[in-house]
Amino acid sequence: MIQYDARYFNNAHRISDVAIDPSVTVLYDGQWMTISPTNTAVISAGGLNNKSFMTISSKWGSLGASIGAPITTPITGRDNVTPTGTVALLMGPYRVETDQFDATKTYVNGAALKVSTTVPGVVTPFIQGTDDRSLVVGYVFNAPAVAGDMLTIAHE
């Protein structure tokens, strides 16, 4: 939430308006999603013709596939998806930190990133000369220095 003034009136809120596919039972902030042929958001598997968007919605814990459950349903974990059945996807320029990257890879500041085709929903380094340039989803703004650090992504 972005505070508008000191008395917390007129706050700005994320737009969570993309229907989530029933196949998505676990979702973490910072994962990459794509729009399915049925016009619902699914975890991105990368690759060509698969435009991906980072989500700032999450659903994890012991809920399983409870999309559409009443808002009064008690939950374990975090869930800002189930009450509405929708997710918020980031579009436009932004800079974020995320733990949703392939930690087995090496990241260099300024390097291009793509959505992994082997680990759905996370980013991995773009391979110059091998990958299609249209796969780039952002750039490393601050590479993780040690295990457990976050990856900062700049998206244009």
Rosetta blueprint (number, residue, H / E / L):
1 M L
2 I E
3 Q L
4 Y L
5 D L
6 A L
7 R L
8 Y L
9 F L
10 N L
11 N L
12 A E
13 H L
14 R L
15 I L
16 S L
17 D L
18 V E
19 A E
20 I E
21 D L
22 P L
23 S L
24 V L
25 T L
26 V L
27 L E
28 Y L
29 D L
30 G L
31 Q L
32 W E
33 M E
34 T E
35 I E
36 S L
37 P L
38 T L
39 N L
40 T L
41 A E
42 V E
43 I E
44 S L
45 A L
46 G L
47 G L
48 L L
49 N L
50 N L
51 K L
52 S L
53 F E
54 M E
55 T E
56 I L
57 S L
58 S L
59 K E
60 W E
61 G E
62 S L
63 L L
64 G L
65 A L
66 S L
67 I L
68 G L
69 A L
70 P L
71 I L
72 T L
73 T L
74 P L
75 I L
76 T L
77 G E
78 R E
79 D E
80 N L
81 V L
82 T L
83 P L
84 T L
85 G L
86 T E
87 V E
88 A L
89 L E
90 L L
91 M L
92 G L
93 P L
94 Y E
95 R E
96 V E
97 E E
98 T E
99 D L
100 Q L
101 F E
102 D L
103 A L
104 T L
105 K L
106 T L
107 Y L
108 V L
109 N L
110 G L
111 A L
112 A E
113 L E
114 K E
115 V E
116 S L
117 T L
118 T L
119 V L
120 P L
121 G L
122 V L
123 V E
124 T E
125 P E
126 F L
127 I L
128 Q L
129 G L
130 T L
131 D L
132 D L
133 R H
134 S H
135 L H
136 V E
137 V E
138 G E
139 Y E
140 V E
141 F E
142 N E
143 A L
144 P L
145 A L
146 V L
147 A L
148 G L
149 D L
150 M L
151 L E
152 T E
153 I E
154 A E
155 H E
156 E L
